[in-house]
Amino acid sequence: MLNRLPLVSALALLTFIPGCSRHDSAVGIGNRTQVLHQNIGAEPQDLDPQLMQTNAHFNVLMALYEGLTGYDPRDLHPVPGIAERWDISADGLVYTFHLRADARWSNGDPVTAHDFAFSARRMLSPNFPTPYKHYFDILRGAEDYGAGRVTDFSTVGVHALDARTLRLELRQPAPYLLFLVGGFMWMPVHRATVEAHGAFDAPYTGWASPGELVGNGPFTLAAWRHGEEIVVRKNPRYWGARNVRLQEIHFHLIENADTEERAYRSGQLHVTEFVPASKLATYAETAPGELQVVPFFSTYLYEFNLARPPFDDPRVRRAFALAIDRASLAASQSQQHLLPAAGLVPPGTDGYRFTGEHALRFDPAAARRLLAEAGYPDGRGFPSANLSYDVSARHQHVAEVLQQMWEKNLGVRVNLANIEGRVFHAERVQRKYALARGGWVGDYLDPHAFLSVHLTGGGQNVAGYANPEFDRLVRAALDERDQAARHELYRQAEDALMRDLPVLPLYHYTSQHLVAPSVRGRYPNLLDYHPYQGMWLGP
């Protein structure tokens, strides 16, 4: 007994001294109390679902709100959400959603069809500065109302027939609609709360803050410590609360991937938003069960400002594109499964693959000829231009590689501007840039999810691209019922886009996360959506 006492005492010290054991780290405690710690990177400007900025922020919105449909966590097929069932007309132009009788807002108010109609009117208001109006263009009359050409909202194909019945009338078939109405743009907002803080279509009025936000999702907003974390707590009024096992989620706001990885390694995070490129091989060898590298329905790209010289000249844009060795760029990222981009839409999208005359390639000789034609032989006289990107070692590395390629292959020197995340996203939307880091994640598995972004006047058409030929082809594809013919229209549209190059696709990338073994009910999938209703923490 005497010989065992020192050992017992030492073990007790290791168990109870804070920070000495993963058992009593945030992850260890969270495993016992069903509190998930997940990083989402850059801090959102707002928790208004209709003003969402990045895919990572959708994690918070999925906790606070719920759309008409939800997503199966394994393969993301649409499942009942606030709507318990729906009917579709034979011609695919009318969808009738029947809402749950027990759906409630977090303050106890019933969630009704009128809430969805109000939210659609707010989204489409010409005064509301959301970049996502184009997601509603499929509705009859939505484009005219959103552009201010019509002021009567009853002309839009969104009708609350009664408190529990919502009818959507489409101007064209949209086979992806059931997926779309589960997304952030269709998540409803609580009318009384929004209007208590100002005009219904005024942005950033403060209603989406702790103590104010009224949501209809499985969690409520408990705290928002700026620069640190957003905390959500289980919502007892959620219709499916009995099946929600997590009690809290702490969404951490760590932008630096190396800092994030250290937090994961020390037991402060269950799930990371990124994995440092330098650590991928190490985790693949030492902890393969914790490293998730999955093909992701996304494209990493740069955006030109078409209104600002020198990138208002398509020859300059084409020269910059042809001067990039995308295979070398992808290899330099030390990531797995990166595919150099020949176009905008990721390959394998329901059988679609882009092939066209203007598919991107590496041709430095042609690039130099185009730059000379534009008036800058061997880069002489090329004006000063900034390449802007948000704080991230990964974004910086890509920028540095491209800076070297353009200097070597074109003789031009592009300045790098590393900007804090919130400022960067604001300046990007306001077009205060010459060339900026961008990216796009498809919200449904169809080429339309990428190509529709660049329709004339689209809210996410940051470059300001306008091409009637492109617009016609993209819209014609929606009317085509034969899939092969529909894909051919999309190929023609994408070829026109790659000819004009308002954006500069670089590669299609993967989602990369570290996920603690205790996280259950979270499955890898192509869109990296992970509903929290079925997630829990084990030992």
N, C-alpha and C positions, 0 to 999 in steps of 0.2 A: 504493500500500500504506500509506503514512504517513497519507494522508487517511482511510483506512477504519478504522484502529486505534481511534480514539476511539469510533466508532459501534459496533464490535464489543464494546469494553469496556463501553459503556453497556448494550448488549443483554444481555451476560453478567450485569451487576449486576441488571438487572430480572428475569432468569430465576432467579437463585440467592438473592437476598435474600428471606427468608421474609416472606410477606404482600404482596409486590409484584406477584404474578401469580396469576391464577386457575388457571394451569397447575399451580402448586405449592400451591394451597389444599387443603383436605380433599377437596373434590370432584375436583379435578384429580388428586391422588394416588389417590383412590378409584377413579377411572375406569381407571387403569393397573393397580391391584391388586385390582379387583373387591371394593371395600369400599364399601357403600352407607351414606350418612348420611341418616337420616329422623327427623323430629321427631314425637313422639306427644303432646306437651302435658303434662298433669298426670301426675305419677308414680303408678304403681299401688301399692297397699298390699302386694300379693303377686303372685307369678307362678303361683299355683295356678289352673289353668283353671276350676275349679268355683267360684271366688270372684271372677271377672272383674267389673270395675266399669263400664268405658266401652268404646265401640266402638273407640276408638283403641288400647286395650290389646290388642285381638284381634290386632293386627299382631305383637306380640311372641309371643303364644301360637301363631300360625300358624307361626312360625319354630321353636318349641321342641317342639311336639306335632303329632300327626296323628290324626284320627278315622277311623272306618270308611270314610268317603268323603272326597273332596276336591272342589275346585271348578274348573271350567274358567275360566281367567283372563278370557276375553272376555265370556261371558254367564252364568257361574256355574252352569251345569247340573252336577249331581253326576257325578263321575268316580271311578274306583276309587282308594281310599286304602290304608289298612291292609288292607281287604277288597279282594281282587282281583276278586271277582264276588259276586252275590247272587241268591236266588230269592224270588219273592213268590207267596203262595197266591192262588187264584182269587178268594177273598172279600176280599183285601187286608188280612187280619188277622194273617198270619204272614210274617215276613221272616227268611230264613236267609242269614247272611253267611259267606263262605269266606275266611279270612285268608291272607295271603301267607306262604309258608314262610320267606322271607328277611327278614321284618320283625324288627328288633332295637331294643332300648332302647340308649341311648347308652353303657351300660356293657357291652354285649354280650349281655345276656339276651334270649331270644326274646320277642316281643310275642305274647300268646296271647289267646284268647277269655276266659280266666279273668280277665285284666287288665281287660277291659271290664266283666265282671260285677262285679268288685270295685269298680270306679269307680262303677258305677251304684248299688251298695249304699251306698257312702260318700255319694254325692250325695243319696240318699233317706233317709239316717239321720235320725231325728227330732232328734238332737243336733247335726247339722252345719248351721251357720247360713248356708247358701247361699241366695240369693234366686231360684234357678233351678229349684227342684223342679218347678214347673209344666210345664217342658219334658218331664218324664217322665210326666205324668198320662195320656198316651195309652196307656201300657203297662198291661196287665192287672194289677190289684192294687197299682199304684204309689201311688195316693192313700192307701189304707188303711195301707200300710207307712210312707209318709212322715209320716203324721199320728200314728203310734204305735198305731193301732188293731189292727194285726197285727204280730207280732214275727218271724215266719218268712219270711225273704227268698225262700224257694223258691216262695212264692205269687205273687211278682212275675214278670211275663213276660219275664225275662232269664235265659237258660240257656246255659251253656257246654257244648255237647254233647261236645266234645273240645277239644284245644288250639287247633285251627284252625277251629272251627265255632261260631258264635254264633247263637242263635235268639231273636228278639224276637216276643212275642205281644201284640197290641194289643187294647184293649177296643172300639175304634171304628176305622174306616178313617181313615188320615191320609195324604193324597196328597203331603204335604210331608216325609214321614219321611226319605227319602234325603238331602234337603238338611239336615235337622235333625241327623242323625248325623255330619255333617262339622263341626258347630259346636263351640264351646268347651265346652259343657256335656257333650258326649259324648267329648271328648278324654280318653284314659285317663291315669291316674297310676300310678307304679311302686310297687307294694304294699310291697315290702321297705323302700324309702326312706321312704315315709310312716310306716310302723309303727315304724321305727327312731327316729323323732322324737316319738313319743307315740301316743295313741289314734288309730285310723284315721279317726275322724270329728271330731277336734279341729282347729280352724282355726288358721292363723298359727303353726305350730310351728317354722318355720325350714327345712323341708326344701327349699323352692323358692328356694334361694339359691346363689350361686356355690360350687362345690366340693361341693355336696350334691345339686342337682337332677339327676335322671335323666329325660330326655325321650325321645320316639320320633320327633321331627320332623327336618327337614333341617338344623337348627342346634342347637348346645349353648350353654348359658349360660357365657360367659367372664368377665364382670365386671358389677358393678352399682355404679356410683358415684352414690350417692344425691344427688338434686338436679341431676345432670349428664347421665348417660347409662347405658343398659343395652347391653352388648355381647354379641352372639352370634356364634359361629364355626361354620363348616361342619362337619357331623357325618359323619365317614367311615363310620359304621356304618348310616347311613340307607339303606334299601333302594334308593332312587333316587338315591344320591349322585353317580353318574356323570353325571347330567343337571343337577346343581346347579352353576351357574357362579359365583355370588357366594361369596366367601371369608369375609366378615364383614358384619354389619349393626350399625351404631351407632344405637340408638334414643335420640335426644336428648330431654331433658325440659324444654323451654322452654315455659312457660305463656303468656307475653305474646306476642300475635300480631305486634306491632311489632318486638319483639326478634327474633322468629323470622324475619320478613321481611328484616331487616338481615343476619341470619346467612345466609339464602339468597342475598341479593345479593352478599355478600362471599365466596361460594364455600364456605361451611361446611356447607351442607345440599343434598342432592339433591332431597328431597321435604319440603314443609311440611305441617303438619296443618291450618293455616288460612291465610287471606289477609286482611290488614286491609281493612276495608270501604273505607277511604280510598284504597287502592291498586288496587282492582279495575279501575277504568276505565283507569288508567295501564298496567297489564299487558295489558289487552285490546287497547290501541292499540299498545304498543311491543313486546310479547313474547307475542302470542296463542298461539304454539305451546307456551309454558311454563305458561300459565294453564289449568287444568282446572276448569270449573264445570259440574257434572253433576247432573241431578235425582237426589234421594237419598230412599230409602224410609224417611222419618223425619218426625217431628212435633216441633216446638219447643213446649213447654208449661210451665205452672206447676202445682204440686201443692198442694192444700189439705190441711191436717191436720184431718180430719173430727172428731177428738176434742177439738179446742181451739177455744173461742169466739174470735172471732165466726163462724168459718167452719164451725162445726157446724150452722149454720142454712142450709138450701138457698136461702132467699131472698137471703141475703147473697152466696152464691156466684154465683147467677144475676145479681144486680145487678152484681157485679164483671165478669162475662162480657159483659153487654150494654153496659157502659160503655166497651168497648174498640173503637176503630176499627181493625180489623185491616188494612184496605187501607193506611191511613196508616202503621201500624206497620211493615208489610212494606216500604213505599216508603222509610221512614226508615233502613232498614238499608244502603242503597246496595249491595244485592246483586242478582244477576240470578236471574230465574225463581222468586222466592219467591211462594208462593201462600197467601193468607189462608185459614185453616182454618175450615171450617164444622163439622167434626167431628174425630174422632181419627185415623181411617184415611186415609192419603194416597189421592187419587183415582187411577184407572187401574190399580188392583191387580187384574190379571187380569180387567179389565172391571168391577170393582166401583166404585161411586161412592155416597157417602152422601147421601141426601135424606130429610128427616124433619121432623116438626113442631117439634122442638127443635133444629134446625140453628142454629148460632151466627150472630148478626147484630149490627149496631151499632144500638142503640136506647136512647139516654141517658134519654129520658123514662120508658120502662118501667123502666129501671134505678133511677131515683130513686124511683119508686112502690114497687118491691120493697124498697128500703132503708128507706123510711118504714114499710112494713108490718112490717119486722123490728125497728122501734123506734129507727131512726136517721134522722129526717127531715132532709134536707139535710146529712147526715153528723154531726149534733149527737149527742154522747154516744158516738160510735164509739170503741171502745177502741184503745189503742196496739197495733199489729201490725207485725211485721218481715217484709220480703220478703228471703229469703236467696238468695244466688247465689255461685258460685265465681269465682275471680279470672279475669277476662277482660274486655277492653274491649267486646266484643260483648255479653256478658251484662249488663254495667253499662249499656250504652246502652239495651237493651231495658227494663231495670228503671226507668231514669230516664224513658223515654217513658211507660210505664204509670203510674208515680207521678204524672206530670203529668195524664194522662187521668183517673185516678180522682179527683184533686183537683178538676179542672175539672168533671167530669160527675157526681160523687157528693158532693163536698164533704168527702172523707176524705183524711187524710194517712197514707200508708204509709211506714214507715221502711225504709231500704235497709241491708242487712247484707252486706258484701263479705267472703267467708270463703275462706281458703286451701283449695286443692282437696281434699287428703286429709281435712282436718277437715270440710269441707262434706259430702263423700260419706258420711262416718261418721255425722254428725248427721242427715243425710237418712234413712238406713236406720233409725236409732234414733228417728225421728219427733221430733226436737228442733227443730221449726220450726213456724211458723204458715202461711206461704206460701213455697214454695221453687221455684227454677228447676229444671226437669226436661226430659226429652226421651225419645223412644223411637225406636229404630231396629229395624225389623222384621228378624227373622232368617231369614225365608223369605217368598216373595212370595205372601201370602195374607192376607185380613183377620183371620184367626185369630191371626196373629202380633202384632197390636195388641190385639184385644179380649180374648184369653185372659189377658192380664196383669192384668186387673181382676176376675177371678173371685175369689170369696170365699176368703180365706186364702192367696192367691197370694204367692209370695216377693217379687215386685216390686210388689205392690199396696201401695205405701208409704202411700197415703192412708188405708188401712184400709176400703176400700169393700166393702159386702156387700149384694147385692140378688138374692134367689132368682129373680126374673123374668129378670134379665139372665143369671144363670148357666144357667138352663134353655134360653134361646134360643141362647147360644153353644155349649152342648153338643149341642143338637138339630141345629145346622148341620153337625156332623161326621158325623151319621148320614144326612144328605140327599145322595143321589148326583146329583141333578139340580142343575147349577150355578146356574141362574136361581133356583130355589127356595132353594138354600143361601144365595145372596147376599141374598135377601129376609129370611131369618132374621137374617142379620148386620145388615141395615139396622134391623130392629126392636130388636136388642140395642144397636146404637150410639145409637139414638134414646133408649132408656132411660138409657144412660150420659150422654148430653148433657142429659137432663132433670135428672139428679141431680148432675152436674158434680163428681165427686171430683177431676177434673183439668181444667185450663183450657187447651185447645189454642189456639195463637196462629197458627202458620203451618207449612206444610210447606216444608222448606228444601233446599238443595243441598249437595253436597260441593264444597269449594273448596280446591284445592291448587295450589301452584307445583311443577312437576316439571321438573328439568333435562333438556335435550335428550339427554343421554347415557344416560338411564334407558330400557332396552329391556324389552319383555315385560310392561309394566304398562299395563292397558287400563281406560278409564273404564267403570264399571258401576253399576247402581242401588243396590247395597249397599256399594259402596266396599271390596270385598274384593279383595286383591291377593296371590295365592299367590306365594311367593318361589322355588319350585322352577324356574320358567321365566323368572325375571327376571335380567338381566345389565346391565353397564355398557359402553357403547361410547365411542368418542372424542368 
